[in-house]
Amino acid sequence: ELAKSHEYFEKYDILVSRAVAYFPVLLGYGLPLVKKWGIFIAYKLENEAEIKEGEKLLKKYNAKIEKVEHYEIEGQKRSFIFVRKR
């Protein structure tokens, strides 16, 4: 709902999410809220195919994955995906 509200459009320098949605869907929720040159950090299960599919939406929002940091927590592989909006 927030992503659709003009009141929150491009208002935030940093946005962090945790286990909200499939990465491409999550980009659609989060990137409209991030200011130009802001950063969106998505905390996800490690899934290269999901990240790759999300890259298709990055052009739409003029954004780029700056880095992906991988971790293992309690036997589960996790990733922090850092997306910069340009």
C-alpha positions in Angstrom: 0.0 0.0 0.0 2.8 2.4 0.8 4.5 1.9 -2.6 1.3 3.1 -4.2 0.9 6.2 -2.1 2.4 9.4 -3.5 3.0 10.6 0.1 5.8 8.1 0.5 7.2 8.2 -3.1 11.0 8.7 -3.2 11.0 9.8 0.5 13.7 7.5 2.0 17.5 7.4 1.7 17.6 3.8 3.0 15.0 1.0 3.0 15.6 -2.4 4.5 13.3 -5.4 4.0 13.3 -8.9 5.6 11.5 -11.9 4.1 8.7 -9.9 2.5 8.3 -11.3 -1.0 9.9 -12.8 -4.0 12.8 -10.5 -5.1 11.2 -9.1 -8.3 8.0 -8.3 -6.4 9.9 -6.9 -3.5 11.7 -4.4 -5.9 8.3 -3.2 -7.0 7.3 -2.6 -3.4 10.5 -1.0 -2.2 12.2 1.0 -5.0 9.3 3.5 -5.5 9.9 4.5 -1.9 13.7 5.1 -2.2 15.1 8.5 -3.2 17.4 8.9 -6.2 20.9 7.6 -5.1 19.3 5.9 -2.1 19.9 2.3 -1.2 17.5 -0.6 -0.8 18.7 -3.6 1.2 16.8 -6.9 0.8 17.5 -9.7 3.2 16.6 -12.9 1.4 17.3 -16.7 1.3 20.2 -17.2 -1.1 18.7 -17.8 -4.5 20.7 -16.7 -7.5 17.8 -17.4 -9.9 15.5 -15.1 -7.9 18.2 -12.3 -8.0 18.7 -12.8 -11.7 15.0 -12.5 -12.4 14.9 -9.3 -10.3 17.6 -7.7 -12.5 15.0 -7.3 -15.2 13.0 -4.8 -13.1 16.1 -2.8 -12.2 16.0 -1.0 -15.5 12.4 0.1 -14.9 13.4 1.8 -11.6 16.8 3.0 -12.9 18.5 0.9 -10.2 21.5 -1.5 -10.0 22.6 -4.2 -7.7 25.8 -2.9 -6.1 26.7 -6.0 -4.2 25.4 -9.2 -2.7 26.8 -10.4 0.6 26.3 -14.1 1.5 25.9 -15.5 5.0 25.0 -18.8 6.6 22.8 -18.6 9.7 21.8 -21.8 11.5 22.5 -23.8 8.4 20.5 -21.6 6.0 22.2 -19.6 3.3 21.1 -16.0 3.3 21.9 -12.9 1.3 21.9 -9.2 1.7 21.2 -7.6 -1.7 22.2 -4.0 -1.9 20.4 -2.1 -4.6 21.2 1.5 -5.5 18.6 3.7 -7.2 20.1 6.1 -9.7 
